[in-house]
Amino acid sequence: MKKIQILGTGCPKCKKLAEHAEAAAGQLGIEYEIEKITQINDIMKMGVMMTPALAIDGQVVSSGKVLSAEEIKSFIQ
């Protein structure tokens, strides 16, 4: 099971990134869990300074932009 983490305070960009991540995982047909990390201290502990950010299985793969579902699929696979 893939763990997909959305790091952000809940802004519209963060919500859009979460939608794209769910769409990507759904299109790939994999088992996944989405976790939203909204506390600034927790986000900073992961080394993220710009949100929204995306982490797959605990590894930050993007920060500061909203990735498309297609871009996210490449990180999940």
mmCIF file of the N, C-alpha and C atoms, coordinates in Angstrom:
data_MODEL
# 
_entry.id   MODEL 
# 
loop_
_atom_site.group_PDB 
_atom_site.id 
_atom_site.type_symbol 
_atom_site.label_atom_id 
_atom_site.label_alt_id 
_atom_site.label_comp_id 
_atom_site.label_asym_id 
_atom_site.label_entity_id 
_atom_site.label_seq_id 
_atom_site.pdbx_PDB_ins_code 
_atom_site.Cartn_x 
_atom_site.Cartn_y 
_atom_site.Cartn_z 
_atom_site.occupancy 
_atom_site.B_iso_or_equiv 
_atom_site.pdbx_formal_charge 
_atom_site.auth_seq_id 
_atom_site.auth_comp_id 
_atom_site.auth_asym_id 
_atom_site.auth_atom_id 
_atom_site.pdbx_PDB_model_num 
ATOM 1   N N  . MET A 1 1  ? 0.847  -1.176 0.000   1.00 0.00 ? 1  MET A N  1 
ATOM 2   C CA . MET A 1 1  ? 0.000  0.000  0.000   1.00 0.00 ? 1  MET A CA 1 
ATOM 3   C C  . MET A 1 1  ? 0.894  1.241  0.000   1.00 0.00 ? 1  MET A C  1 
ATOM 4   N N  . LYS A 1 2  ? 0.597  2.170  -0.890  1.00 0.00 ? 2  LYS A N  1 
ATOM 5   C CA . LYS A 1 2  ? 1.332  3.426  -0.973  1.00 0.00 ? 2  LYS A CA 1 
ATOM 6   C C  . LYS A 1 2  ? 0.749  4.425  0.024   1.00 0.00 ? 2  LYS A C  1 
ATOM 7   N N  . LYS A 1 3  ? 1.636  5.152  0.668   1.00 0.00 ? 3  LYS A N  1 
ATOM 8   C CA . LYS A 1 3  ? 1.213  6.224  1.564   1.00 0.00 ? 3  LYS A CA 1 
ATOM 9   C C  . LYS A 1 3  ? 1.499  7.537  0.852   1.00 0.00 ? 3  LYS A C  1 
ATOM 10  N N  . ILE A 1 4  ? 0.445  8.269  0.553   1.00 0.00 ? 4  ILE A N  1 
ATOM 11  C CA . ILE A 1 4  ? 0.555  9.544  -0.143  1.00 0.00 ? 4  ILE A CA 1 
ATOM 12  C C  . ILE A 1 4  ? 0.254  10.637 0.862   1.00 0.00 ? 4  ILE A C  1 
ATOM 13  N N  . GLN A 1 5  ? 1.226  11.529 1.050   1.00 0.00 ? 5  GLN A N  1 
ATOM 14  C CA . GLN A 1 5  ? 1.067  12.594 2.033   1.00 0.00 ? 5  GLN A CA 1 
ATOM 15  C C  . GLN A 1 5  ? 0.995  13.944 1.317   1.00 0.00 ? 5  GLN A C  1 
ATOM 16  N N  . ILE A 1 6  ? -0.012 14.717 1.684   1.00 0.00 ? 6  ILE A N  1 
ATOM 17  C CA . ILE A 1 6  ? -0.179 16.075 1.190   1.00 0.00 ? 6  ILE A CA 1 
ATOM 18  C C  . ILE A 1 6  ? 0.220  17.006 2.329   1.00 0.00 ? 6  ILE A C  1 
ATOM 19  N N  . LEU A 1 7  ? 1.233  17.813 2.093   1.00 0.00 ? 7  LEU A N  1 
ATOM 20  C CA . LEU A 1 7  ? 1.719  18.726 3.121   1.00 0.00 ? 7  LEU A CA 1 
ATOM 21  C C  . LEU A 1 7  ? 1.276  20.134 2.767   1.00 0.00 ? 7  LEU A C  1 
ATOM 22  N N  . GLY A 1 8  ? 0.477  20.720 3.630   1.00 0.00 ? 8  GLY A N  1 
ATOM 23  C CA . GLY A 1 8  ? -0.017 22.073 3.406   1.00 0.00 ? 8  GLY A CA 1 
ATOM 24  C C  . GLY A 1 8  ? -1.059 22.434 4.432   1.00 0.00 ? 8  GLY A C  1 
ATOM 25  N N  . THR A 1 9  ? -1.352 23.710 4.526   1.00 0.00 ? 9  THR A N  1 
ATOM 26  C CA . THR A 1 9  ? -2.246 24.206 5.571   1.00 0.00 ? 9  THR A CA 1 
ATOM 27  C C  . THR A 1 9  ? -3.724 24.084 5.226   1.00 0.00 ? 9  THR A C  1 
ATOM 28  N N  . GLY A 1 10 ? -4.036 23.585 4.042   1.00 0.00 ? 10 GLY A N  1 
ATOM 29  C CA . GLY A 1 10 ? -5.438 23.439 3.663   1.00 0.00 ? 10 GLY A CA 1 
ATOM 30  C C  . GLY A 1 10 ? -5.897 24.501 2.680   1.00 0.00 ? 10 GLY A C  1 
ATOM 31  N N  . CYS A 1 11 ? -4.963 25.188 2.049   1.00 0.00 ? 11 CYS A N  1 
ATOM 32  C CA . CYS A 1 11 ? -5.290 26.224 1.069   1.00 0.00 ? 11 CYS A CA 1 
ATOM 33  C C  . CYS A 1 11 ? -5.869 25.580 -0.200  1.00 0.00 ? 11 CYS A C  1 
ATOM 34  N N  . PRO A 1 12 ? -6.443 26.368 -1.082  1.00 0.00 ? 12 PRO A N  1 
ATOM 35  C CA . PRO A 1 12 ? -7.008 25.798 -2.313  1.00 0.00 ? 12 PRO A CA 1 
ATOM 36  C C  . PRO A 1 12 ? -6.001 24.985 -3.138  1.00 0.00 ? 12 PRO A C  1 
ATOM 37  N N  . LYS A 1 13 ? -4.734 25.423 -3.173  1.00 0.00 ? 13 LYS A N  1 
ATOM 38  C CA . LYS A 1 13 ? -3.722 24.668 -3.922  1.00 0.00 ? 13 LYS A CA 1 
ATOM 39  C C  . LYS A 1 13 ? -3.472 23.308 -3.279  1.00 0.00 ? 13 LYS A C  1 
ATOM 40  N N  . CYS A 1 14 ? -3.483 23.273 -1.953  1.00 0.00 ? 14 CYS A N  1 
ATOM 41  C CA . CYS A 1 14 ? -3.288 22.010 -1.236  1.00 0.00 ? 14 CYS A CA 1 
ATOM 42  C C  . CYS A 1 14 ? -4.429 21.044 -1.541  1.00 0.00 ? 14 CYS A C  1 
ATOM 43  N N  . LYS A 1 15 ? -5.636 21.573 -1.556  1.00 0.00 ? 15 LYS A N  1 
ATOM 44  C CA . LYS A 1 15 ? -6.802 20.739 -1.843  1.00 0.00 ? 15 LYS A CA 1 
ATOM 45  C C  . LYS A 1 15 ? -6.759 20.211 -3.279  1.00 0.00 ? 15 LYS A C  1 
ATOM 46  N N  . LYS A 1 16 ? -6.310 21.042 -4.209  1.00 0.00 ? 16 LYS A N  1 
ATOM 47  C CA . LYS A 1 16 ? -6.203 20.628 -5.604  1.00 0.00 ? 16 LYS A CA 1 
ATOM 48  C C  . LYS A 1 16 ? -5.149 19.533 -5.760  1.00 0.00 ? 16 LYS A C  1 
ATOM 49  N N  . LEU A 1 17 ? -4.022 19.672 -5.050  1.00 0.00 ? 17 LEU A N  1 
ATOM 50  C CA . LEU A 1 17 ? -2.984 18.642 -5.091  1.00 0.00 ? 17 LEU A CA 1 
ATOM 51  C C  . LEU A 1 17 ? -3.520 17.321 -4.547  1.00 0.00 ? 17 LEU A C  1 
ATOM 52  N N  . ALA A 1 18 ? -4.302 17.380 -3.477  1.00 0.00 ? 18 ALA A N  1 
ATOM 53  C CA . ALA A 1 18 ? -4.895 16.165 -2.909  1.00 0.00 ? 18 ALA A CA 1 
ATOM 54  C C  . ALA A 1 18 ? -5.843 15.511 -3.910  1.00 0.00 ? 18 ALA A C  1 
ATOM 55  N N  . GLU A 1 19 ? -6.640 16.320 -4.608  1.00 0.00 ? 19 GLU A N  1 
ATOM 56  C CA . GLU A 1 19 ? -7.545 15.775 -5.634  1.00 0.00 ? 19 GLU A CA 1 
ATOM 57  C C  . GLU A 1 19 ? -6.760 15.084 -6.734  1.00 0.00 ? 19 GLU A C  1 
ATOM 58  N N  . HIS A 1 20 ? -5.685 15.719 -7.190  1.00 0.00 ? 20 HIS A N  1 
ATOM 59  C CA . HIS A 1 20 ? -4.873 15.137 -8.255  1.00 0.00 ? 20 HIS A CA 1 
ATOM 60  C C  . HIS A 1 20 ? -4.201 13.842 -7.795  1.00 0.00 ? 20 HIS A C  1 
ATOM 61  N N  . ALA A 1 21 ? -3.746 13.810 -6.545  1.00 0.00 ? 21 ALA A N  1 
ATOM 62  C CA . ALA A 1 21 ? -3.102 12.603 -6.009  1.00 0.00 ? 21 ALA A CA 1 
ATOM 63  C C  . ALA A 1 21 ? -4.093 11.446 -5.941  1.00 0.00 ? 21 ALA A C  1 
ATOM 64  N N  . GLU A 1 22 ? -5.303 11.736 -5.488  1.00 0.00 ? 22 GLU A N  1 
ATOM 65  C CA . GLU A 1 22 ? -6.325 10.686 -5.432  1.00 0.00 ? 22 GLU A CA 1 
ATOM 66  C C  . GLU A 1 22 ? -6.669 10.189 -6.830  1.00 0.00 ? 22 GLU A C  1 
ATOM 67  N N  . ALA A 1 23 ? -6.767 11.104 -7.771  1.00 0.00 ? 23 ALA A N  1 
ATOM 68  C CA . ALA A 1 23 ? -7.075 10.719 -9.150  1.00 0.00 ? 23 ALA A CA 1 
ATOM 69  C C  . ALA A 1 23 ? -5.962 9.849  -9.720  1.00 0.00 ? 23 ALA A C  1 
ATOM 70  N N  . ALA A 1 24 ? -4.712 10.219 -9.469  1.00 0.00 ? 24 ALA A N  1 
ATOM 71  C CA . ALA A 1 24 ? -3.572 9.454  -9.987  1.00 0.00 ? 24 ALA A CA 1 
ATOM 72  C C  . ALA A 1 24 ? -3.558 8.046  -9.415  1.00 0.00 ? 24 ALA A C  1 
ATOM 73  N N  . ALA A 1 25 ? -3.729 7.930  -8.113  1.00 0.00 ? 25 ALA A N  1 
ATOM 74  C CA . ALA A 1 25 ? -3.716 6.608  -7.480  1.00 0.00 ? 25 ALA A CA 1 
ATOM 75  C C  . ALA A 1 25 ? -4.898 5.771  -7.971  1.00 0.00 ? 25 ALA A C  1 
ATOM 76  N N  . GLY A 1 26 ? -6.043 6.405  -8.134  1.00 0.00 ? 26 GLY A N  1 
ATOM 77  C CA . GLY A 1 26 ? -7.215 5.694  -8.637  1.00 0.00 ? 26 GLY A CA 1 
ATOM 78  C C  . GLY A 1 26 ? -7.021 5.188  -10.055 1.00 0.00 ? 26 GLY A C  1 
ATOM 79  N N  . GLN A 1 27 ? -6.403 6.019  -10.899 1.00 0.00 ? 27 GLN A N  1 
ATOM 80  C CA . GLN A 1 27 ? -6.149 5.617  -12.283 1.00 0.00 ? 27 GLN A CA 1 
ATOM 81  C C  . GLN A 1 27 ? -5.171 4.453  -12.361 1.00 0.00 ? 27 GLN A C  1 
ATOM 82  N N  . LEU A 1 28 ? -4.220 4.414  -11.420 1.00 0.00 ? 28 LEU A N  1 
ATOM 83  C CA . LEU A 1 28 ? -3.250 3.313  -11.402 1.00 0.00 ? 28 LEU A CA 1 
ATOM 84  C C  . LEU A 1 28 ? -3.835 2.046  -10.789 1.00 0.00 ? 28 LEU A C  1 
ATOM 85  N N  . GLY A 1 29 ? -4.947 2.178  -10.096 1.00 0.00 ? 29 GLY A N  1 
ATOM 86  C CA . GLY A 1 29 ? -5.598 1.015  -9.498  1.00 0.00 ? 29 GLY A CA 1 
ATOM 87  C C  . GLY A 1 29 ? -4.810 0.395  -8.365  1.00 0.00 ? 29 GLY A C  1 
ATOM 88  N N  . ILE A 1 30 ? -4.108 1.209  -7.600  1.00 0.00 ? 30 ILE A N  1 
ATOM 89  C CA . ILE A 1 30 ? -3.307 0.686  -6.494  1.00 0.00 ? 30 ILE A CA 1 
ATOM 90  C C  . ILE A 1 30 ? -4.011 0.925  -5.166  1.00 0.00 ? 30 ILE A C  1 
ATOM 91  N N  . GLU A 1 31 ? -3.555 0.187  -4.154  1.00 0.00 ? 31 GLU A N  1 
ATOM 92  C CA . GLU A 1 31 ? -4.039 0.449  -2.800  1.00 0.00 ? 31 GLU A CA 1 
ATOM 93  C C  . GLU A 1 31 ? -3.241 1.627  -2.269  1.00 0.00 ? 31 GLU A C  1 
ATOM 94  N N  . TYR A 1 32 ? -3.938 2.597  -1.695  1.00 0.00 ? 32 TYR A N  1 
ATOM 95  C CA . TYR A 1 32 ? -3.249 3.773  -1.198  1.00 0.00 ? 32 TYR A CA 1 
ATOM 96  C C  . TYR A 1 32 ? -3.968 4.358  0.000   1.00 0.00 ? 32 TYR A C  1 
ATOM 97  N N  . GLU A 1 33 ? -3.215 5.165  0.712   1.00 0.00 ? 33 GLU A N  1 
ATOM 98  C CA . GLU A 1 33 ? -3.756 5.903  1.857   1.00 0.00 ? 33 GLU A CA 1 
ATOM 99  C C  . GLU A 1 33 ? -3.302 7.348  1.692   1.00 0.00 ? 33 GLU A C  1 
ATOM 100 N N  . ILE A 1 34 ? -4.239 8.278  1.815   1.00 0.00 ? 34 ILE A N  1 
ATOM 101 C CA . ILE A 1 34 ? -3.901 9.700  1.729   1.00 0.00 ? 34 ILE A CA 1 
ATOM 102 C C  . ILE A 1 34 ? -3.871 10.270 3.138   1.00 0.00 ? 34 ILE A C  1 
ATOM 103 N N  . GLU A 1 35 ? -2.774 10.931 3.447   1.00 0.00 ? 35 GLU A N  1 
ATOM 104 C CA . GLU A 1 35 ? -2.643 11.594 4.744   1.00 0.00 ? 35 GLU A CA 1 
ATOM 105 C C  . GLU A 1 35 ? -2.396 13.074 4.483   1.00 0.00 ? 35 GLU A C  1 
ATOM 106 N N  . LYS A 1 36 ? -3.149 13.927 5.155   1.00 0.00 ? 36 LYS A N  1 
ATOM 107 C CA . LYS A 1 36 ? -2.963 15.364 5.010   1.00 0.00 ? 36 LYS A CA 1 
ATOM 108 C C  . LYS A 1 36 ? -2.234 15.875 6.247   1.00 0.00 ? 36 LYS A C  1 
ATOM 109 N N  . ILE A 1 37 ? -1.071 16.453 6.022   1.00 0.00 ? 37 ILE A N  1 
ATOM 110 C CA . ILE A 1 37 ? -0.268 17.002 7.106   1.00 0.00 ? 37 ILE A CA 1 
ATOM 111 C C  . ILE A 1 37 ? -0.434 18.518 7.060   1.00 0.00 ? 37 ILE A C  1 
ATOM 112 N N  . THR A 1 38 ? -1.090 19.071 8.077   1.00 0.00 ? 38 THR A N  1 
ATOM 113 C CA . THR A 1 38 ? -1.443 20.487 8.047   1.00 0.00 ? 38 THR A CA 1 
ATOM 114 C C  . THR A 1 38 ? -0.713 21.335 9.091   1.00 0.00 ? 38 THR A C  1 
ATOM 115 N N  . GLN A 1 39 ? -0.068 20.704 10.044  1.00 0.00 ? 39 GLN A N  1 
ATOM 116 C CA . GLN A 1 39 ? 0.628  21.459 11.089  1.00 0.00 ? 39 GLN A CA 1 
ATOM 117 C C  . GLN A 1 39 ? 1.985  21.931 10.571  1.00 0.00 ? 39 GLN A C  1 
ATOM 118 N N  . ILE A 1 40 ? 2.235  23.230 10.693  1.00 0.00 ? 40 ILE A N  1 
ATOM 119 C CA . ILE A 1 40 ? 3.473  23.814 10.169  1.00 0.00 ? 40 ILE A CA 1 
ATOM 120 C C  . ILE A 1 40 ? 4.710  23.108 10.719  1.00 0.00 ? 40 ILE A C  1 
ATOM 121 N N  . ASN A 1 41 ? 4.728  22.806 12.009  1.00 0.00 ? 41 ASN A N  1 
ATOM 122 C CA . ASN A 1 41 ? 5.898  22.144 12.595  1.00 0.00 ? 41 ASN A CA 1 
ATOM 123 C C  . ASN A 1 41 ? 6.141  20.774 11.963  1.00 0.00 ? 41 ASN A C  1 
ATOM 124 N N  . ASP A 1 42 ? 5.077  20.024 11.707  1.00 0.00 ? 42 ASP A N  1 
ATOM 125 C CA . ASP A 1 42 ? 5.219  18.707 11.082  1.00 0.00 ? 42 ASP A CA 1 
ATOM 126 C C  . ASP A 1 42 ? 5.710  18.841 9.647   1.00 0.00 ? 42 ASP A C  1 
ATOM 127 N N  . ILE A 1 43 ? 5.223  19.866 8.950   1.00 0.00 ? 43 ILE A N  1 
ATOM 128 C CA . ILE A 1 43 ? 5.648  20.106 7.560   1.00 0.00 ? 43 ILE A CA 1 
ATOM 129 C C  . ILE A 1 43 ? 7.140  20.451 7.536   1.00 0.00 ? 43 ILE A C  1 
ATOM 130 N N  . MET A 1 44 ? 7.560  21.325 8.439   1.00 0.00 ? 44 MET A N  1 
ATOM 131 C CA . MET A 1 44 ? 8.963  21.731 8.484   1.00 0.00 ? 44 MET A CA 1 
ATOM 132 C C  . MET A 1 44 ? 9.889  20.579 8.886   1.00 0.00 ? 44 MET A C  1 
ATOM 133 N N  . LYS A 1 45 ? 9.403  19.666 9.730   1.00 0.00 ? 45 LYS A N  1 
ATOM 134 C CA . LYS A 1 45 ? 10.206 18.503 10.124  1.00 0.00 ? 45 LYS A CA 1 
ATOM 135 C C  . LYS A 1 45 ? 10.548 17.632 8.921   1.00 0.00 ? 45 LYS A C  1 
ATOM 136 N N  . MET A 1 46 ? 9.697  17.684 7.894   1.00 0.00 ? 46 MET A N  1 
ATOM 137 C CA . MET A 1 46 ? 9.957  16.897 6.686   1.00 0.00 ? 46 MET A CA 1 
ATOM 138 C C  . MET A 1 46 ? 10.841 17.668 5.699   1.00 0.00 ? 46 MET A C  1 
ATOM 139 N N  . GLY A 1 47 ? 11.292 18.854 6.093   1.00 0.00 ? 47 GLY A N  1 
ATOM 140 C CA . GLY A 1 47 ? 12.198 19.627 5.263   1.00 0.00 ? 47 GLY A CA 1 
ATOM 141 C C  . GLY A 1 47 ? 11.518 20.467 4.202   1.00 0.00 ? 47 GLY A C  1 
ATOM 142 N N  . VAL A 1 48 ? 10.217 20.668 4.340   1.00 0.00 ? 48 VAL A N  1 
ATOM 143 C CA . VAL A 1 48 ? 9.461  21.423 3.342   1.00 0.00 ? 48 VAL A CA 1 
ATOM 144 C C  . VAL A 1 48 ? 9.338  22.876 3.789   1.00 0.00 ? 48 VAL A C  1 
ATOM 145 N N  . MET A 1 49 ? 9.710  23.782 2.880   1.00 0.00 ? 49 MET A N  1 
ATOM 146 C CA . MET A 1 49 ? 9.604  25.209 3.174   1.00 0.00 ? 49 MET A CA 1 
ATOM 147 C C  . MET A 1 49 ? 8.517  25.883 2.338   1.00 0.00 ? 49 MET A C  1 
ATOM 148 N N  . MET A 1 50 ? 8.089  25.236 1.257   1.00 0.00 ? 50 MET A N  1 
ATOM 149 C CA . MET A 1 50 ? 7.038  25.789 0.402   1.00 0.00 ? 50 MET A CA 1 
ATOM 150 C C  . MET A 1 50 ? 5.942  24.740 0.227   1.00 0.00 ? 50 MET A C  1 
ATOM 151 N N  . THR A 1 51 ? 4.703  25.168 0.407   1.00 0.00 ? 51 THR A N  1 
ATOM 152 C CA . THR A 1 51 ? 3.571  24.262 0.214   1.00 0.00 ? 51 THR A CA 1 
ATOM 153 C C  . THR A 1 51 ? 2.803  24.712 -1.024  1.00 0.00 ? 51 THR A C  1 
ATOM 154 N N  . PRO A 1 52 ? 2.016  23.832 -1.611  1.00 0.00 ? 52 PRO A N  1 
ATOM 155 C CA . PRO A 1 52 ? 1.779  22.461 -1.184  1.00 0.00 ? 52 PRO A CA 1 
ATOM 156 C C  . PRO A 1 52 ? 2.960  21.568 -1.541  1.00 0.00 ? 52 PRO A C  1 
ATOM 157 N N  . ALA A 1 53 ? 3.076  20.485 -0.818  1.00 0.00 ? 53 ALA A N  1 
ATOM 158 C CA . ALA A 1 53 ? 4.123  19.505 -1.075  1.00 0.00 ? 53 ALA A CA 1 
ATOM 159 C C  . ALA A 1 53 ? 3.510  18.118 -1.108  1.00 0.00 ? 53 ALA A C  1 
ATOM 160 N N  . LEU A 1 54 ? 4.197  17.227 -1.798  1.00 0.00 ? 54 LEU A N  1 
ATOM 161 C CA . LEU A 1 54 ? 3.734  15.849 -1.938  1.00 0.00 ? 54 LEU A CA 1 
ATOM 162 C C  . LEU A 1 54 ? 4.841  14.909 -1.497  1.00 0.00 ? 54 LEU A C  1 
ATOM 163 N N  . ALA A 1 55 ? 4.487  13.950 -0.661  1.00 0.00 ? 55 ALA A N  1 
ATOM 164 C CA . ALA A 1 55 ? 5.437  12.920 -0.239  1.00 0.00 ? 55 ALA A CA 1 
ATOM 165 C C  . ALA A 1 55 ? 4.819  11.559 -0.538  1.00 0.00 ? 55 ALA A C  1 
ATOM 166 N N  . ILE A 1 56 ? 5.643  10.659 -1.027  1.00 0.00 ? 56 ILE A N  1 
ATOM 167 C CA . ILE A 1 56 ? 5.228  9.286  -1.293  1.00 0.00 ? 56 ILE A CA 1 
ATOM 168 C C  . ILE A 1 56 ? 6.029  8.388  -0.367  1.00 0.00 ? 56 ILE A C  1 
ATOM 169 N N  . ASP A 1 57 ? 5.340  7.598  0.442   1.00 0.00 ? 57 ASP A N  1 
ATOM 170 C CA . ASP A 1 57 ? 5.984  6.705  1.413   1.00 0.00 ? 57 ASP A CA 1 
ATOM 171 C C  . ASP A 1 57 ? 7.030  7.443  2.260   1.00 0.00 ? 57 ASP A C  1 
ATOM 172 N N  . GLY A 1 58 ? 6.696  8.673  2.679   1.00 0.00 ? 58 GLY A N  1 
ATOM 173 C CA . GLY A 1 58 ? 7.563  9.426  3.569   1.00 0.00 ? 58 GLY A CA 1 
ATOM 174 C C  . GLY A 1 58 ? 8.666  10.215 2.887   1.00 0.00 ? 58 GLY A C  1 
ATOM 175 N N  . GLN A 1 59 ? 8.792  10.103 1.570   1.00 0.00 ? 59 GLN A N  1 
ATOM 176 C CA . GLN A 1 59 ? 9.835  10.811 0.814   1.00 0.00 ? 59 GLN A CA 1 
ATOM 177 C C  . GLN A 1 59 ? 9.207  11.982 0.066   1.00 0.00 ? 59 GLN A C  1 
ATOM 178 N N  . VAL A 1 60 ? 9.647  13.195 0.363   1.00 0.00 ? 60 VAL A N  1 
ATOM 179 C CA . VAL A 1 60 ? 9.124  14.381 -0.324  1.00 0.00 ? 60 VAL A CA 1 
ATOM 180 C C  . VAL A 1 60 ? 9.600  14.352 -1.777  1.00 0.00 ? 60 VAL A C  1 
ATOM 181 N N  . VAL A 1 61 ? 8.631  14.434 -2.707  1.00 0.00 ? 61 VAL A N  1 
ATOM 182 C CA . VAL A 1 61 ? 8.965  14.386 -4.130  1.00 0.00 ? 61 VAL A CA 1 
ATOM 183 C C  . VAL A 1 61 ? 8.701  15.714 -4.832  1.00 0.00 ? 61 VAL A C  1 
ATOM 184 N N  . SER A 1 62 ? 7.945  16.593 -4.202  1.00 0.00 ? 62 SER A N  1 
ATOM 185 C CA . SER A 1 62 ? 7.642  17.883 -4.815  1.00 0.00 ? 62 SER A CA 1 
ATOM 186 C C  . SER A 1 62 ? 7.214  18.867 -3.740  1.00 0.00 ? 62 SER A C  1 
ATOM 187 N N  . SER A 1 63 ? 7.596  20.135 -3.946  1.00 0.00 ? 63 SER A N  1 
ATOM 188 C CA . SER A 1 63 ? 7.091  21.171 -3.051  1.00 0.00 ? 63 SER A CA 1 
ATOM 189 C C  . SER A 1 63 ? 6.954  22.475 -3.818  1.00 0.00 ? 63 SER A C  1 
ATOM 190 N N  . GLY A 1 64 ? 5.978  23.265 -3.403  1.00 0.00 ? 64 GLY A N  1 
ATOM 191 C CA . GLY A 1 64 ? 5.791  24.584 -3.972  1.00 0.00 ? 64 GLY A CA 1 
ATOM 192 C C  . GLY A 1 64 ? 4.968  24.654 -5.237  1.00 0.00 ? 64 GLY A C  1 
ATOM 193 N N  . LYS A 1 65 ? 4.417  23.519 -5.679  1.00 0.00 ? 65 LYS A N  1 
ATOM 194 C CA . LYS A 1 65 ? 3.573  23.574 -6.873  1.00 0.00 ? 65 LYS A CA 1 
ATOM 195 C C  . LYS A 1 65 ? 2.533  22.469 -6.849  1.00 0.00 ? 65 LYS A C  1 
ATOM 196 N N  . VAL A 1 66 ? 1.501  22.667 -7.656  1.00 0.00 ? 66 VAL A N  1 
ATOM 197 C CA . VAL A 1 66 ? 0.431  21.683 -7.780  1.00 0.00 ? 66 VAL A CA 1 
ATOM 198 C C  . VAL A 1 66 ? 0.757  20.802 -8.986  1.00 0.00 ? 66 VAL A C  1 
ATOM 199 N N  . LEU A 1 67 ? 1.099  19.562 -8.715  1.00 0.00 ? 67 LEU A N  1 
ATOM 200 C CA . LEU A 1 67 ? 1.389  18.626 -9.793  1.00 0.00 ? 67 LEU A CA 1 
ATOM 201 C C  . LEU A 1 67 ? 0.097  18.124 -10.425 1.00 0.00 ? 67 LEU A C  1 
ATOM 202 N N  . SER A 1 68 ? 0.166  17.769 -11.698 1.00 0.00 ? 68 SER A N  1 
ATOM 203 C CA . SER A 1 68 ? -0.987 17.158 -12.363 1.00 0.00 ? 68 SER A CA 1 
ATOM 204 C C  . SER A 1 68 ? -1.068 15.695 -11.947 1.00 0.00 ? 68 SER A C  1 
ATOM 205 N N  . ALA A 1 69 ? -2.198 15.074 -12.218 1.00 0.00 ? 69 ALA A N  1 
ATOM 206 C CA . ALA A 1 69 ? -2.360 13.646 -11.918 1.00 0.00 ? 69 ALA A CA 1 
ATOM 207 C C  . ALA A 1 69 ? -1.324 12.833 -12.681 1.00 0.00 ? 69 ALA A C  1 
ATOM 208 N N  . GLU A 1 70 ? -1.043 13.219 -13.928 1.00 0.00 ? 70 GLU A N  1 
ATOM 209 C CA . GLU A 1 70 ? -0.047 12.497 -14.739 1.00 0.00 ? 70 GLU A CA 1 
ATOM 210 C C  . GLU A 1 70 ? 1.338  12.581 -14.111 1.00 0.00 ? 70 GLU A C  1 
ATOM 211 N N  . GLU A 1 71 ? 1.721  13.755 -13.617 1.00 0.00 ? 71 GLU A N  1 
ATOM 212 C CA . GLU A 1 71 ? 3.024  13.908 -12.972 1.00 0.00 ? 71 GLU A CA 1 
ATOM 213 C C  . GLU A 1 71 ? 3.098  13.067 -11.694 1.00 0.00 ? 71 GLU A C  1 
ATOM 214 N N  . ILE A 1 72 ? 2.019  13.047 -10.944 1.00 0.00 ? 72 ILE A N  1 
ATOM 215 C CA . ILE A 1 72 ? 1.991  12.286 -9.690  1.00 0.00 ? 72 ILE A CA 1 
ATOM 216 C C  . ILE A 1 72 ? 2.093  10.798 -9.969  1.00 0.00 ? 72 ILE A C  1 
ATOM 217 N N  . LYS A 1 73 ? 1.462  10.331 -11.038 1.00 0.00 ? 73 LYS A N  1 
ATOM 218 C CA . LYS A 1 73 ? 1.525  8.902  -11.372 1.00 0.00 ? 73 LYS A CA 1 
ATOM 219 C C  . LYS A 1 73 ? 2.966  8.459  -11.573 1.00 0.00 ? 73 LYS A C  1 
ATOM 220 N N  . SER A 1 74 ? 3.802  9.310  -12.157 1.00 0.00 ? 74 SER A N  1 
ATOM 221 C CA . SER A 1 74 ? 5.197  8.923  -12.375 1.00 0.00 ? 74 SER A CA 1 
ATOM 222 C C  . SER A 1 74 ? 5.942  8.738  -11.049 1.00 0.00 ? 74 SER A C  1 
ATOM 223 N N  . PHE A 1 75 ? 5.572  9.485  -10.014 1.00 0.00 ? 75 PHE A N  1 
ATOM 224 C CA . PHE A 1 75 ? 6.208  9.326  -8.709  1.00 0.00 ? 75 PHE A CA 1 
ATOM 225 C C  . PHE A 1 75 ? 5.677  8.098  -7.971  1.00 0.00 ? 75 PHE A C  1 
ATOM 226 N N  . ILE A 1 76 ? 4.421  7.763  -8.185  1.00 0.00 ? 76 ILE A N  1 
ATOM 227 C CA . ILE A 1 76 ? 3.805  6.642  -7.474  1.00 0.00 ? 76 ILE A CA 1 
ATOM 228 C C  . ILE A 1 76 ? 4.323  5.305  -8.014  1.00 0.00 ? 76 ILE A C  1 
ATOM 229 N N  . GLN A 1 77 ? 4.514  5.229  -9.313  1.00 0.00 ? 77 GLN A N  1 
ATOM 230 C CA . GLN A 1 77 ? 4.905  3.947  -9.927  1.00 0.00 ? 77 GLN A CA 1 
ATOM 231 C C  . GLN A 1 77 ? 6.295  3.519  -9.548  1.00 0.00 ? 77 GLN A C  1 
# 
